[in-house]
Amino acid sequence: MKKKIWKLALAAALAMPAMVMPVDAEVIVKRPFTGVSKNSPYVEIVHEMRGQQIISGYENGEFRPAEVISRKLAAALVNRAVKLPVTKPFVSFKDISAENAFFNDVKKLQQAGIFEPDVKGNLYPNQPITRAEMAKVLTIAFDLKVKVELDFMDVPKDHPASNYIRALYSNGITTGDFGFYNPDKSVTRVHYSVFLHRLIHMNDPFDPAERIRGQFARVSDQQLGEPDQVTLAMLGMLSQKITHDPSDYLITDITNNGYTDASMYWAGHSFGQLAKENIRYLKRLAEKGSEQEVILHRWLKEDFSKSKMNFSL
């Protein structure tokens, strides 16, 4: 199904993220980690998590954001971030003793039904945690529910972590990588911190006076302060949304005559879910009473039906 919408000649508007440009102001952090650039999109998140004593870095002041995170450290961070319920009797692991500094963290996750001994009774605490394993850890720890049954292209329904990944996805905790989740890929320290941060703040009330973190965190009001700019940003964001309703359309390309072609795809196409923080940011900048504001309000309520936008620039 194809329908021409939006008279628009700027193919660049389809890039993701849309209209994202750095601002001149730099983030000021006391005692910043070594190896985390002050221009990094994660700099505030990482240091806020340190302030909450969830992450600590290394003794020499390094954070090593690109280093993969081990299963035992992933357990420790979750145990610091949320109070875990006890749902199972304690069962020890053969490869982690009570003298290990991470023993109590691992025990808490085991009793919460997150970690289980394998057939040999092992946990493999020093091995990197995969994105599939992380999905199970975070979904159970934060009691996430699957809101919409959307699947990544590389996570079939019979994948052992399918429901956990769905829960992260449908709650906006992960957006994937152009429709792929990469379940077997190891998680880096910085990405694990970001996932935890999103979960901790997922139910925070929205204060329109504050800048929203996310892909638009470094976009100034001046850069997105006009309705046309908001429209362009929405156009770029719409290309992320997996659609499954007959009234939903997904923008794919620009035709030779200057119009965009929009196609409907069933859930599972190679685009990720809209991030709520981006919707909130654009809603803050949209003109009151405009069609943009109405659509963004609907998106924020997780209503993506009738997502075709027929106004022109």
BELFEN-V896818 format. One record per pair of residues at least 24 apart in sequence whose C-alpha atoms are under 10 Angstrom apart, sorted by the first residue. I is the first residue (numbers start at 1). J is the second residue. D is the distance in Angstrom with one decimal. If there is no record, write none. Layout:
I;J;D
I;J;D
This chain:
1;246;9.1
1;249;8.7
1;261;10.0
1;262;8.1
1;263;5.6
1;264;5.9
1;265;8.7
2;249;8.2
2;250;9.3
2;251;9.6
2;260;10.0
2;261;6.5
2;262;5.4
2;263;4.8
2;264;7.1
3;249;8.2
3;250;9.9
3;251;9.6
3;259;9.9
3;260;8.5
3;261;6.0
3;262;5.5
3;263;6.9
3;264;9.2
3;308;9.2
4;251;9.4
4;254;9.7
4;255;9.2
4;259;6.3
4;260;5.8
4;261;5.0
4;262;6.2
4;263;9.1
4;308;9.8
4;310;9.0
5;249;9.6
5;251;8.8
5;259;6.6
5;260;5.8
5;261;6.7
5;262;7.0
5;308;7.6
5;309;7.0
5;310;5.7
5;311;8.0
5;312;8.1
6;231;9.9
6;235;9.2
6;251;9.8
6;254;10.0
6;258;9.1
6;259;6.3
6;260;6.1
6;261;8.7
6;262;9.5
6;308;9.2
6;309;7.1
6;310;5.9
6;311;6.2
6;312;5.0
6;313;7.4
7;254;9.6
7;257;9.3
7;258;6.4
7;259;4.9
7;260;6.8
7;310;8.9
7;311;8.2
7;312;5.4
7;313;6.7
8;232;9.3
8;254;7.9
8;255;9.7
8;257;9.6
8;258;5.9
8;259;5.7
8;260;6.6
8;312;7.3
8;313;6.9
9;254;7.2
9;255;8.8
9;256;9.1
9;257;8.6
9;258;4.9
9;259;6.9
9;260;8.1
9;313;9.8
10;232;9.0
10;254;8.1
10;258;8.5
10;259;9.7
10;260;9.6
11;236;9.9
11;252;10.0
11;253;7.3
11;254;6.2
11;255;9.6
11;258;9.3
11;260;8.9
12;232;9.4
12;236;8.8
12;254;9.9
13;229;9.8
13;231;9.5
13;232;5.9
13;233;7.1
13;234;9.1
13;235;6.8
13;236;5.7
13;237;9.5
14;232;8.3
14;233;8.6
14;234;9.5
14;235;6.6
14;236;4.6
14;237;8.1
14;238;8.7
14;239;7.0
14;240;9.7
14;251;8.1
14;252;8.0
14;253;7.8
14;254;9.1
15;233;9.4
15;235;9.2
15;236;6.0
15;237;8.8
15;239;8.6
15;240;10.0
16;215;9.0
16;233;9.0
16;235;9.7
16;236;5.9
16;237;7.1
16;238;9.8
16;239;8.1
16;240;8.0
17;215;6.5
17;216;7.9
17;233;8.0
17;236;6.7
17;237;7.3
17;239;9.9
17;240;9.5
17;278;9.9
18;215;8.7
18;216;8.5
18;229;9.5
18;230;9.6
18;232;7.2
18;233;5.0
18;234;7.9
18;235;8.0
18;236;5.1
18;237;7.0
19;215;9.8
19;216;8.4
19;219;7.7
19;223;7.9
19;224;7.8
19;229;7.9
19;230;9.0
19;232;7.6
19;233;6.1
19;234;9.9
19;236;8.4
20;215;7.3
20;216;6.2
20;217;8.6
20;218;7.1
20;219;5.8
20;220;9.1
20;223;8.8
20;224;9.3
20;233;8.8
21;216;8.6
21;217;9.7
21;218;6.7
21;219;5.8
21;220;8.3
21;223;8.3
22;216;9.6
22;217;9.1
22;218;5.5
22;219;6.4
22;220;8.3
23;217;9.5
23;218;5.8
23;219;6.5
23;220;6.5
23;223;9.5
24;218;9.2
24;220;9.5
25;218;9.0
26;218;9.7
31;61;8.7
32;61;8.1
32;62;9.0
32;63;9.4
33;57;7.7
33;58;9.1
33;60;9.2
33;61;5.5
33;62;5.4
33;63;5.8
33;64;8.7
33;65;9.8
34;58;9.5
34;60;8.4
34;61;5.7
34;62;4.5
34;63;6.4
34;64;7.9
34;65;9.8
35;61;8.8
35;62;6.1
35;63;6.4
35;64;6.2
35;65;7.4
35;66;9.5
36;62;8.2
36;63;7.0
36;64;7.7
36;65;7.1
36;66;9.8
36;190;9.5
39;218;9.8
41;213;8.8
41;214;8.1
41;215;8.4
41;216;10.0
41;217;8.0
41;218;8.1
42;190;7.5
42;191;8.8
42;193;9.0
42;194;7.4
42;213;9.4
42;214;9.3
43;190;9.5
44;213;9.1
45;190;9.1
45;193;7.7
45;194;6.7
45;196;9.8
45;197;6.9
45;198;9.4
45;213;8.8
46;189;9.7
46;190;7.2
46;191;9.7
46;193;6.7
46;194;7.5
46;197;8.6
48;197;8.8
49;77;9.8
49;81;9.2
49;193;7.5
49;194;9.1
49;196;8.9
49;197;7.3
50;193;9.8
52;80;9.1
52;81;8.5
53;77;9.2
53;80;7.6
53;81;8.7
54;78;8.1
54;79;8.7
54;80;5.5
54;81;6.1
54;82;9.8
54;193;8.8
54;196;9.4
54;197;9.8
55;80;8.7
55;81;9.5
55;189;9.5
55;193;7.9
57;189;9.6
63;189;8.1
63;190;8.4
64;188;9.0
64;189;7.3
64;190;8.0
65;188;6.6
65;189;5.1
65;190;4.6
65;191;7.9
65;192;9.5
65;193;9.2
66;187;8.9
66;188;5.4
66;189;6.3
66;190;6.6
66;191;8.4
67;128;9.6
67;186;9.6
67;187;8.4
67;188;5.4
67;189;5.8
67;190;8.1
67;191;9.9
68;127;9.2
68;128;6.1
68;129;7.8
68;130;9.3
68;185;9.8
68;186;6.3
68;187;5.5
68;188;4.1
68;189;5.7
68;190;8.8
68;191;9.3
68;192;9.1
69;126;8.8
69;127;8.2
69;128;5.4
69;129;6.3
69;130;9.0
69;186;7.7
69;187;6.1
69;188;5.5
69;189;5.2
69;190;8.9
69;191;9.4
69;192;7.7
69;193;10.0
70;124;9.1
70;125;6.6
70;126;5.3
70;127;5.3
70;128;4.1
70;129;5.5
70;130;9.1
70;186;9.0
70;187;8.6
70;188;9.1
70;189;8.9
71;102;10.0
71;106;8.8
71;115;9.6
71;123;8.3
71;124;7.4
71;125;5.0
71;126;6.1
71;127;6.0
71;128;5.8
71;129;4.9
71;130;8.6
71;133;8.9
71;134;8.9
71;137;10.0
71;187;9.9
72;96;9.4
72;100;10.0
72;101;9.4
72;102;6.2
72;103;8.3
72;105;7.5
72;106;6.5
72;109;10.0
72;123;8.8
72;124;8.4
72;125;4.8
72;126;6.4
72;127;8.3
72;128;8.9
72;129;8.7
73;102;7.4
73;105;8.5
73;106;9.0
73;125;8.2
73;126;8.4
73;128;9.3
73;129;9.2
73;189;9.4
74;102;10.0
74;105;9.1
74;106;9.2
74;125;9.4
74;128;9.0
74;129;7.4
74;134;8.1
74;137;8.5
74;138;9.8
74;187;9.5
74;189;8.8
74;192;7.8
74;193;9.4
75;102;8.0
75;103;9.6
75;104;9.4
75;105;5.7
75;106;5.8
75;107;9.1
75;108;8.4
75;109;6.6
75;110;9.6
75;114;9.4
75;115;8.9
75;125;9.2
75;129;9.8
75;134;9.6
75;137;8.0
75;138;9.9
76;101;9.6
76;102;6.7
76;103;9.1
76;104;8.4
76;105;5.0
76;106;7.3
76;108;9.2
76;109;9.0
77;105;8.5
77;192;9.0
77;193;8.4
77;196;8.4
78;105;8.4
78;108;9.7
78;109;8.5
78;137;8.0
78;138;7.6
78;141;7.4
78;142;9.2
78;192;9.9
78;193;9.8
78;196;7.6
79;104;9.1
79;105;6.0
79;106;8.6
79;107;9.9
79;108;7.1
79;109;7.5
79;141;8.6
80;105;8.5
81;141;9.4
81;142;9.6
81;196;7.7
81;197;9.0
81;199;9.5
81;200;7.5
82;141;7.1
82;142;7.4
82;196;9.8
82;199;9.9
82;200;8.3
83;108;9.3
83;112;9.9
83;141;8.1
83;142;9.0
84;108;6.9
84;109;7.3
84;111;8.5
84;112;6.2
84;113;9.7
84;114;9.9
84;140;9.0
84;141;6.2
84;142;8.4
84;143;9.7
85;109;8.9
85;111;7.6
85;112;5.4
85;113;8.9
85;140;9.7
85;141;8.3
86;110;8.7
86;111;5.1
86;112;4.9
86;113;8.0
87;111;5.8
87;112;5.2
87;113;6.4
87;114;9.8
88;112;6.3
88;113;6.3
88;114;9.8
89;113;9.3
91;116;8.3
91;117;8.0
91;121;9.2
92;116;9.3
92;117;8.0
92;121;8.0
92;122;8.8
92;123;9.5
93;117;6.1
93;118;8.9
93;120;9.1
93;121;5.6
93;122;5.2
93;123;6.1
93;124;9.0
93;125;9.6
94;118;10.0
94;120;8.1
94;121;5.6
94;122;5.3
94;123;7.7
94;124;9.3
95;120;9.8
95;121;7.9
95;122;5.5
95;123;6.5
95;124;6.7
95;125;7.6
95;126;9.8
96;122;8.0
96;123;7.5
96;124;8.2
96;125;7.2
96;126;9.7
109;137;8.1
109;140;9.4
109;141;8.2
112;137;9.7
112;140;7.9
112;141;7.6
113;137;9.2
113;140;7.8
113;141;9.1
114;138;8.9
114;139;9.2
114;140;6.6
114;141;7.7
127;186;9.4
128;185;9.2
128;186;5.9
128;187;7.2
128;188;8.7
129;184;9.0
129;185;8.4
129;186;5.7
129;187;6.2
129;188;8.9
129;192;9.8
130;182;8.9
130;183;6.5
130;184;5.4
130;185;5.4
130;186;4.3
130;187;5.7
130;188;9.4
131;161;9.5
131;165;8.8
131;181;7.9
131;182;7.0
131;183;4.8
131;184;6.1
131;185;5.9
131;186;6.0
131;187;5.9
131;188;9.6
131;192;9.2
132;159;9.4
132;160;8.6
132;161;5.8
132;162;8.3
132;164;7.9
132;165;7.0
132;181;8.6
132;182;8.1
132;183;4.5
132;184;6.3
132;185;8.1
132;186;9.0
132;187;9.5
133;160;9.7
133;161;7.4
133;164;8.9
133;165;9.4
133;183;8.0
133;184;8.5
133;185;9.9
133;186;9.3
133;187;9.5
134;161;9.4
134;164;8.9
134;165;8.9
134;168;9.9
134;183;9.0
134;186;9.2
134;187;7.9
134;192;8.3
134;195;9.4
135;161;7.2
135;162;9.0
135;163;8.9
135;164;5.3
135;165;5.4
135;166;8.8
135;167;8.1
135;168;6.7
135;169;9.5
135;173;9.9
135;174;9.6
135;183;8.8
135;195;9.8
136;160;9.6
136;161;6.7
136;162;9.3
136;163;8.6
136;164;5.2
136;165;7.5
136;167;9.3
136;168;9.2
137;164;8.5
138;164;8.2
138;165;9.6
138;167;9.4
138;168;8.0
138;173;9.8
138;192;9.9
138;195;8.5
138;196;7.8
138;199;8.3
139;163;9.0
139;164;5.8
139;165;8.1
139;166;9.4
139;167;6.5
139;168;6.7
139;199;9.5
140;164;8.1
140;167;9.7
141;199;10.0
142;196;9.7
142;199;7.4
142;200;8.6
143;167;9.3
144;168;7.4
144;170;9.4
144;171;7.7
144;199;9.4
145;170;8.4
145;171;8.0
146;170;6.1
146;171;7.5
147;171;6.9
147;302;9.6
148;302;9.7
149;267;8.6
149;268;9.9
150;242;8.1
150;243;9.5
150;244;9.3
150;266;9.6
150;267;5.9
150;268;6.6
150;269;9.8
150;272;9.8
150;273;9.2
151;179;8.5
151;180;9.0
151;181;9.1
151;242;9.6
151;267;7.1
151;268;5.6
151;269;8.9
151;272;9.9
152;176;7.8
152;177;9.3
152;178;9.1
152;179;5.4
152;180;5.3
152;181;6.0
152;182;9.0
152;183;9.7
152;242;9.8
152;267;8.7
152;268;5.7
152;269;7.9
152;270;7.8
152;271;8.9
152;272;8.3
153;178;9.3
153;179;5.9
153;180;5.5
153;181;7.7
153;182;9.4
153;267;9.5
153;268;5.7
153;269;7.0
153;270;7.0
153;271;9.6
154;179;8.1
154;180;5.7
154;181;6.5
154;182;6.8
154;183;7.7
154;268;9.4
155;179;9.9
155;180;7.9
155;181;7.2
155;182;8.1
155;183;7.3
155;268;9.7
156;268;9.9
159;183;9.6
168;195;9.3
168;199;9.2
169;272;8.6
169;273;7.2
169;274;9.9
169;275;9.9
170;273;7.7
170;274;9.8
170;302;9.7
171;198;10.0
171;199;9.1
171;202;8.4
171;273;9.3
171;275;9.2
171;276;9.1
171;302;9.9
172;198;8.6
172;199;9.3
172;202;8.6
172;272;9.7
172;273;6.9
172;274;7.3
172;275;5.8
172;276;6.7
172;277;9.1
173;197;9.4
173;198;6.2
173;199;6.8
173;202;8.2
173;273;9.5
173;275;8.1
173;276;9.4
174;198;9.1
174;272;8.5
174;273;8.0
174;274;9.6
174;275;8.4
175;240;8.6
175;241;9.5
175;271;8.5
175;272;5.0
175;273;5.3
175;274;7.2
175;275;7.2
176;270;9.4
176;271;8.2
176;272;5.9
176;273;8.0
177;240;9.9
177;270;8.3
177;271;7.7
177;272;7.0
178;239;10.0
178;240;7.8
178;269;8.6
178;270;5.0
178;271;4.7
178;272;5.9
178;273;9.6
179;240;8.8
179;241;9.7
179;242;8.5
179;267;9.9
179;268;7.1
179;269;6.3
179;270;3.7
179;271;4.5
179;272;5.3
179;273;8.8
180;268;9.3
180;269;9.3
180;270;7.0
180;271;8.2
180;272;8.2
181;272;9.5
198;277;9.9
202;276;9.3
202;277;9.5
206;277;9.3
206;280;8.0
206;281;9.9
207;280;9.6
207;284;9.7
208;280;8.2
208;281;8.1
208;283;9.1
208;284;6.3
208;285;9.5
209;284;8.8
210;281;9.4
210;284;9.8
211;277;9.7
211;280;9.7
211;281;7.4
211;284;9.5
212;276;9.7
212;277;6.0
212;278;7.4
212;279;9.5
212;280;7.4
212;281;5.8
212;282;9.5
212;284;9.6
213;277;6.5
213;278;8.0
213;280;9.9
213;281;8.6
214;275;7.9
214;276;8.9
214;277;6.0
214;278;6.4
214;281;9.0
215;275;8.5
215;277;8.2
215;278;6.5
215;281;9.5
216;277;8.3
216;278;6.2
216;279;9.5
216;280;9.9
216;281;7.0
216;282;8.5
217;277;9.0
217;278;8.4
217;281;8.3
219;281;9.6
221;281;9.8
221;282;9.9
221;284;9.4
221;285;7.2
222;285;9.7
224;281;9.7
224;282;8.0
224;285;6.8
224;286;8.7
225;282;9.3
225;284;9.4
225;285;5.8
225;286;7.6
225;287;8.7
226;285;7.7
226;286;7.7
226;287;7.9
227;285;8.1
227;286;6.2
227;287;6.3
227;290;8.5
227;291;9.8
227;292;7.9
227;293;9.8
227;313;9.1
228;286;9.5
228;292;9.7
228;312;9.1
228;313;6.2
229;282;9.8
229;285;9.5
229;286;9.3
229;313;9.4
230;281;9.9
230;282;6.5
230;283;8.8
230;285;7.1
230;286;6.3
230;287;8.9
230;292;7.6
230;293;9.5
231;282;9.2
231;286;8.6
231;291;9.6
231;292;6.9
231;293;10.0
231;309;9.5
231;311;9.2
231;312;9.0
231;313;7.9
232;313;8.7
233;278;9.6
233;279;9.9
233;282;7.9
234;278;9.4
234;279;8.5
234;282;7.8
234;292;8.1
234;295;9.5
234;296;8.5
234;309;9.7
235;309;9.0
237;272;9.7
237;273;9.2
237;274;6.7
237;275;8.8
237;278;8.4
237;279;8.6
238;271;9.5
238;272;9.8
238;273;9.2
238;274;7.6
238;304;9.8
238;307;8.2
238;308;9.2
238;309;10.0
239;270;9.8
239;271;6.9
239;272;8.4
239;273;9.4
239;274;9.0
240;269;9.9
240;270;8.4
240;271;4.8
240;272;4.8
240;273;5.9
240;274;6.1
240;275;9.1
241;265;9.8
241;267;9.3
241;269;9.2
241;270;9.2
241;271;5.9
241;272;5.5
241;273;4.9
241;274;5.6
241;275;9.4
241;304;8.6
241;307;9.8
242;266;7.4
242;267;5.5
242;268;6.8
242;269;6.4
242;270;7.7
242;271;5.7
242;272;6.1
242;273;6.1
242;274;8.5
242;304;9.4
243;267;5.6
243;268;8.5
243;269;8.2
243;271;9.1
243;272;9.8
243;273;9.3
243;304;7.8
243;305;8.5
243;307;9.1
244;268;8.9
244;269;9.6
244;304;9.2
244;305;8.8
245;304;8.2
245;305;6.3
245;306;8.3
245;307;9.4
246;305;8.1
246;306;8.4
247;304;9.0
247;305;5.9
247;306;4.9
247;307;6.9
247;308;7.3
248;304;7.1
248;305;5.5
248;306;5.4
248;307;5.1
248;308;6.2
248;309;9.9
249;304;9.7
249;305;9.0
249;306;8.0
249;307;6.3
249;308;5.6
249;309;9.0
250;307;8.4
250;308;8.0
251;308;9.0
262;308;8.3
274;299;8.5
274;300;9.4
274;302;9.5
274;304;9.9
275;299;9.9
275;300;9.3
276;300;6.4
276;301;9.5
276;302;9.0
